[in-house]
Amino acid sequence: MAITQQLKVGSRGKQVEELQRKIGVKVDGIFGPKTQAAVRAYQSRQNIAADGIVGPITRGKLSGGSNSDRKPSRNRTPEPSRNTVVVNGQSYQTQNEEDANFMNNAIVPYLNQLQNQGLAVKPDMDLTADVIAQILDKAKETVAPEYAQQIDALKEDTLRNANLTIDDYNSRIASTEASFGRNLENSRERNAGSGTTFSGVRGAQEQDALAEQNRNLSSLSSAAGNSLGDYSRNLEKNLGTDGAAGFNLPSLNNYSASLAGKGGFAQSGQADTNYTPGTYQLGSIPQAQEAAGLALRNQNVQEASKRKAKGISYSDLYN
């Protein structure tokens, strides 16, 4: 399958799956931080702008367009296996293509630097896929508390703002209800004084006042509901759809006015927040946490390589 669309963080689908197969990362059809990092590494190796976006130039490289004008050569050196890691001209085999991509992108330049300094270095050096995975797990554990604090703080702020909005709304409702009752009572007293207590004029006046009051209530409800929707939307934008799932803000009641008795308000269902979950699948905080974990993983793998070259243990980086 040829890649025909521009792909970037947030893209999903078959085209992303094909891209992931070509650059050797886990195929899940979701263009996330790992895929972006692999795209940038690929772009750097191809000497094109490493912006992490798969545009026309990158698609051309991926489709082999840059090689289309080459003539076949009987003496051409066979291309190395996709599982090959090359350090200063010496080839080593990894367990799979994804490991090779990681080694080539993350630590081979560093290994070359060490070897150029006269240190004998092998890129595998017991850094198996399992050990690298353990280093990543520990890196994620290391950065997790910082991001957990950010998430907790964001949830606390969201809940506090929601409660302030609801308290303000309920206060306005109570004040408006008292005002509505007083105005209705004063109107009825005036009608009684003028002898129109039971006339159609009084009925029309009260219906007009009722309609106006319900429009005001609807406006109050809409404003407060939109604020709650904005809080939920911002939470999902930062935490992602899964991260925000299960975190429910307090509900907001609708009210309608009544002319019964001395007049008053009654609940009439819940206010609409104009918010539907699912807009932000990838939250900014999980993406930042994932990127921080990967960055620390790369740093620790380099540190492991350095220690191994000097005969120093690096087990603390993954145990």
HELIX and SHEET records of a PDB file:
HELIX    1   1 LYS A   14  ILE A   23  1                                  10    
HELIX    2   2 PRO A   33  ARG A   45  1                                  13    
HELIX    3   3 PRO A   56  LEU A   62  1                                   7    
HELIX    4   4 GLY A   65  ASN A   67  5                                   3    
HELIX    5   5 GLU A   97  PHE A  102  1                                   6    
HELIX    6   6 MET A  103  ILE A  107  3                                   5    
HELIX    7   7 VAL A  108  ASN A  116  1                                   9    
HELIX    8   8 ALA A  129  GLY A  193  1                                  65    
HELIX    9   9 GLY A  200  ALA A  244  1                                  45    
HELIX   10  10 SER A  284  ALA A  309  1                                  26    
HELIX   11  11 SER A  315  LEU A  317  5                                   3    
SHEET    1   A 2 THR A  84  VAL A  87  0                                        
SHEET    2   A 2 GLN A  90  GLN A  93 -1                                        
SHEET    1   B 2 ASN A 253  SER A 258  0                                        
SHEET    2   B 2 GLY A 264  GLN A 270 -1                                        
END                                                                             
